[in-house]
Amino acid sequence: MRFIIKGRNIEVTEGLKASIEEKLGKLDRFFAVDTEVYVTLTVEKERQKIEVTIPVKGSIVRSEQVSSDMYVSIDLVEEVIERQLKKYKHKFVDKKQLAEDFNKDFVDKDFIDEAEVKIIRTKRFGIKPMDPEEACIQMELLGHNFYVFFNADTEEVNVVYKRKGSTYGLIEPEF
């Protein structure tokens, strides 16, 4: 695994690098040798945040953890990613094109499925064409964190979502 480590409002010391490579290096048993791991360390007031993104063909394995100590955040993020990989292994491996991005031992090993994803409710609703700003208003009126709508300008299905800091994001499909 190849680590690409960046710091925001923090100097990435050799001690931090060594800790990241040691802890996240445990994940190498899951991934192919040439896998890139993007790590971003951020300090905001009392918060020590680590974001780890591991792109695999057609998908992304990602976790973000916050604590008052960066080393604790590093420990937490490693545990979460390992749990995600074990939980969703069959989803990754069933898509044969993804299997080459993972270590053969991981692909062949059976894990007990802790909590299989089950859809317990399906909603159907009509989609009225609207612009993204109107979709944000509808989302706020409903009290949701995201809203699916038919964009009148692009004539595609889009999603608006709430971001931290009372801002909004727009997701547009890319084919």
C-alpha positions in Angstrom: 0.0 0.0 0.0 1.1 3.5 -0.8 0.2 6.3 1.6 -0.4 9.8 0.5 -0.6 11.9 3.7 -1.6 15.6 3.9 -2.2 17.9 6.8 -4.5 20.8 7.3 -3.6 23.1 10.1 -1.2 20.5 11.3 2.4 19.6 10.5 2.6 15.9 9.5 5.5 14.7 11.7 7.5 11.6 11.2 5.8 10.2 14.3 2.3 10.7 12.8 3.4 9.2 9.5 4.9 6.2 11.3 1.7 5.7 13.3 -0.5 6.0 10.2 1.6 3.6 8.2 1.7 1.1 11.1 -2.0 1.2 11.9 -3.4 1.5 8.4 -0.7 -0.9 7.2 -2.7 -3.6 8.9 -5.2 -3.2 6.1 -2.7 -4.3 3.5 -4.0 -7.9 4.0 -7.2 -6.7 2.3 -5.8 -4.8 -0.6 -3.6 -5.4 -3.6 0.0 -4.3 -3.2 -0.2 -1.1 -5.4 -3.3 0.3 -3.6 -3.1 4.0 -2.8 -4.4 5.3 0.5 -5.2 9.0 0.8 -5.0 10.3 4.3 -5.9 13.8 5.4 -5.2 15.0 8.9 -7.1 18.1 10.1 -7.0 20.1 13.4 -10.0 22.4 14.1 -10.0 23.9 17.6 -10.1 20.8 19.9 -11.0 18.4 17.2 -8.4 16.1 15.7 -9.8 14.6 12.5 -8.5 11.9 10.1 -10.1 11.2 6.7 -9.0 8.0 4.9 -10.0 7.4 1.3 -9.1 4.2 -0.6 -10.3 4.2 -4.2 -10.9 0.8 -5.7 -12.1 0.3 -9.2 -15.8 1.5 -9.3 -16.0 2.2 -5.6 -14.5 4.0 -2.7 -13.7 2.8 0.8 -13.8 5.8 3.1 -13.9 6.7 6.8 -13.6 9.9 8.8 -13.0 9.9 12.6 -12.8 12.7 15.1 -11.5 12.8 18.6 -9.5 15.0 20.9 -6.2 13.1 20.1 -5.0 12.4 16.6 -3.5 9.0 17.6 -6.9 7.9 18.9 -8.5 9.1 15.6 -6.0 6.9 13.7 -6.9 3.9 15.8 -10.6 4.5 15.3 -10.4 4.9 11.5 -8.5 1.7 11.1 -11.1 -0.3 13.0 -14.0 1.3 11.0 -12.5 0.5 7.6 -11.7 -3.1 8.6 -15.3 -3.5 9.8 -16.6 -2.0 6.5 -14.5 -4.3 4.4 -15.6 -7.4 6.3 -19.3 -6.3 6.3 -19.4 -5.4 2.6 -16.9 -8.0 1.2 -19.4 -9.9 -0.8 -20.6 -6.7 -2.4 -17.1 -5.8 -3.5 -16.1 -9.3 -4.6 -19.4 -10.1 -6.4 -18.5 -7.3 -8.8 -15.7 -9.3 -10.5 -13.9 -6.2 -11.8 -13.3 -5.1 -8.2 -11.8 -8.4 -7.0 -8.4 -7.6 -8.6 -8.1 -4.5 -6.3 -8.2 -6.8 -3.2 -5.8 -9.3 -1.8 -6.5 -12.8 -2.9 -6.6 -14.1 0.7 -9.3 -11.5 1.6 -11.4 -12.4 -1.5 -11.2 -16.2 -0.7 -11.8 -15.8 3.1 -15.4 -16.1 4.5 -16.5 -13.6 7.1 -19.6 -13.9 9.2 -22.0 -11.3 7.9 -22.6 -9.1 11.0 -25.5 -7.2 9.7 -26.7 -7.8 6.2 -28.3 -4.9 4.5 -32.1 -5.3 4.3 -34.5 -2.8 2.8 -37.5 -2.7 5.1 -39.4 0.1 3.4 -39.9 1.4 -0.1 -41.4 4.8 -0.9 -42.8 5.9 -4.2 -43.4 9.6 -5.0 -44.0 11.8 -8.0 -41.1 14.0 -9.1 -41.9 17.5 -10.1 -39.4 19.3 -12.3 -37.7 22.1 -10.3 -34.4 24.0 -10.0 -31.8 23.1 -7.3 -32.7 26.1 -5.1 -36.4 25.1 -5.0 -35.2 21.5 -4.1 -33.3 22.9 -1.2 -36.4 24.7 0.0 -38.4 21.5 -0.3 -35.7 19.6 1.6 -35.8 22.2 4.4 -39.6 22.1 4.6 -39.6 18.3 4.9 -36.8 18.4 7.5 -34.6 16.0 5.6 -30.8 15.9 5.0 -31.1 15.2 1.3 -33.7 15.6 -1.4 -34.1 13.8 -4.8 -35.5 15.9 -7.6 -35.9 16.2 -11.4 -33.7 19.1 -12.5 -35.8 21.3 -14.9 -32.6 22.8 -16.3 -30.6 19.6 -17.1 -33.6 17.2 -17.3 -31.8 14.7 -15.1 -32.4 13.3 -11.6 -30.3 15.2 -9.1 -29.8 15.2 -5.3 -29.3 18.2 -3.0 -28.0 17.6 0.5 -27.1 19.5 3.6 -23.4 20.0 4.4 -21.8 21.1 7.6 -22.0 24.8 8.2 -25.5 25.4 6.8 -24.4 25.0 3.2 -25.8 22.7 0.5 -24.4 20.3 -2.1 -25.7 19.2 -5.4 -25.1 15.7 -6.9 -25.5 15.4 -10.7 -25.1 12.1 -12.5 -22.2 11.5 -14.7 -22.4 8.8 -17.3 
